[in-house]
């Protein structure tokens, strides 16, 4: 189910990644009944249903205003928060940087 970890690892291997960053990857499953999310840091994903926010990921931080970040490719799996959230037709999925939601 969590092939998002391997997708994340593959993406970072192909990129010229250096330094630190936050990361969010979302995947809607084939029957469109849930969204799978992996998150490192404070760039959230939210689900809005009928005009109301029904779910939002929790920010991952070391302390206030210091988000968890990818320090190197070797430690990714121990830093990732994973979510599997039911969704319905018509739901709106919002993903943005921390600045959008602050």
Kinemage of the C-alpha trace (Angstrom):
@kinemage 1
@onewidth
@group {chain A} dominant
@subgroup {mainchain}
@vectorlist {calphas} color= white
{ca unk a 1} P 0.000 0.000 0.000
{ca unk a 2} L 2.688 2.469 0.930
{ca unk a 3} L 4.537 2.460 -2.376
{ca unk a 4} L 4.617 6.232 -1.856
{ca unk a 5} L 7.824 5.696 0.126
{ca unk a 6} L 9.499 4.095 -2.892
{ca unk a 7} L 8.092 6.828 -5.158
{ca unk a 8} L 9.572 9.444 -2.829
{ca unk a 9} L 12.922 7.652 -2.745
{ca unk a 10} L 12.968 7.268 -6.547
{ca unk a 11} L 12.135 10.948 -7.049
{ca unk a 12} L 14.881 12.084 -4.702
{ca unk a 13} L 17.393 9.750 -6.384
{ca unk a 14} L 16.561 11.231 -9.799
{ca unk a 15} L 16.675 14.822 -8.573
{ca unk a 16} L 19.721 16.895 -7.846
{ca unk a 17} L 18.502 17.127 -4.259
{ca unk a 18} L 20.808 18.790 -1.788
{ca unk a 19} L 20.144 20.657 1.410
{ca unk a 20} L 16.945 20.305 3.418
{ca unk a 21} L 13.290 20.529 2.448
{ca unk a 22} L 9.801 19.534 3.509
{ca unk a 23} L 7.770 17.148 1.359
{ca unk a 24} L 4.162 16.077 0.845
{ca unk a 25} L 3.032 13.386 -1.597
{ca unk a 26} L -0.652 12.506 -2.099
{ca unk a 27} L -2.166 9.552 -3.957
{ca unk a 28} L -5.846 8.822 -4.526
{ca unk a 29} L -6.400 5.060 -4.668
{ca unk a 30} L -7.798 3.386 -7.787
{ca unk a 31} L -11.432 3.245 -6.636
{ca unk a 32} L -11.203 6.873 -5.435
{ca unk a 33} L -12.377 5.961 -1.919
{ca unk a 34} L -9.307 7.202 -0.013
{ca unk a 35} L -6.276 9.417 -0.261
{ca unk a 36} L -2.898 8.219 0.928
{ca unk a 37} L -0.526 10.905 2.163
{ca unk a 38} L 3.100 10.963 3.223
{ca unk a 39} L 4.421 14.063 4.903
{ca unk a 40} L 7.727 15.348 6.179
{ca unk a 41} L 7.449 18.842 7.652
{ca unk a 42} L 4.670 21.385 7.703
{ca unk a 43} L 3.261 21.539 4.160
{ca unk a 44} L -0.207 20.190 4.879
{ca unk a 45} L -2.912 18.378 2.969
{ca unk a 46} L -6.570 19.020 3.828
{ca unk a 47} L -9.846 17.414 2.743
{ca unk a 48} L -12.840 19.731 2.350
{ca unk a 49} L -16.325 18.220 2.125
{ca unk a 50} L -19.471 20.288 1.605
{ca unk a 51} L -17.573 23.466 2.422
{ca unk a 52} L -16.140 22.181 5.732
{ca unk a 53} L -12.633 20.975 6.444
{ca unk a 54} L -13.008 17.347 7.558
{ca unk a 55} L -9.312 16.471 7.766
{ca unk a 56} L -5.909 18.150 7.828
{ca unk a 57} L -2.494 16.627 8.384
{ca unk a 58} L -0.678 17.646 11.535
{ca unk a 59} L 2.516 19.672 11.067
{ca unk a 60} L 5.718 17.873 11.938
{ca unk a 61} L 8.087 20.192 13.749
{ca unk a 62} L 11.150 19.989 15.962
{ca unk a 63} L 9.845 23.062 17.792
{ca unk a 64} L 7.779 26.164 16.919
{ca unk a 65} L 8.542 27.457 13.431
{ca unk a 66} L 11.152 24.744 12.811
{ca unk a 67} L 9.598 22.030 10.628
{ca unk a 68} L 10.937 18.542 10.287
{ca unk a 69} L 12.945 18.441 7.059
{ca unk a 70} L 14.646 15.845 4.899
{ca unk a 71} L 18.258 15.997 6.072
{ca unk a 72} L 19.553 13.292 3.758
{ca unk a 73} L 18.228 10.430 1.648
{ca unk a 74} L 19.166 7.736 4.134
{ca unk a 75} L 16.839 8.791 6.984
{ca unk a 76} L 13.617 9.361 5.052
{ca unk a 77} L 11.502 6.450 6.252
{ca unk a 78} L 11.995 7.245 9.936
{ca unk a 79} L 10.802 10.837 9.405
{ca unk a 80} L 7.635 10.208 7.379
{ca unk a 81} L 4.088 10.599 8.747
{ca unk a 82} L 1.606 8.442 6.830
{ca unk a 83} L -2.144 8.923 6.522
{ca unk a 84} L -4.905 6.984 4.783
{ca unk a 85} L -8.099 9.060 4.742
{ca unk a 86} L -11.530 8.119 3.322
{ca unk a 87} L -12.749 10.506 0.635
{ca unk a 88} L -16.029 10.930 -1.232
{ca unk a 89} L -17.014 12.186 -4.690
{ca unk a 90} L -16.961 15.969 -4.663
{ca unk a 91} L -14.329 16.279 -1.925
{ca unk a 92} L -11.728 18.969 -2.484
{ca unk a 93} L -8.105 18.093 -1.706
{ca unk a 94} L -5.895 21.062 -0.777
{ca unk a 95} L -2.134 20.821 -0.489
{ca unk a 96} L 0.083 23.818 0.033
{ca unk a 97} L 3.146 25.178 1.599
{ca unk a 98} L 3.044 26.078 5.248
{ca unk a 99} L 2.631 29.727 4.256
{ca unk a 100} L -0.781 29.001 2.716
{ca unk a 101} L -2.160 27.574 5.959
{ca unk a 102} L -0.368 29.735 8.559
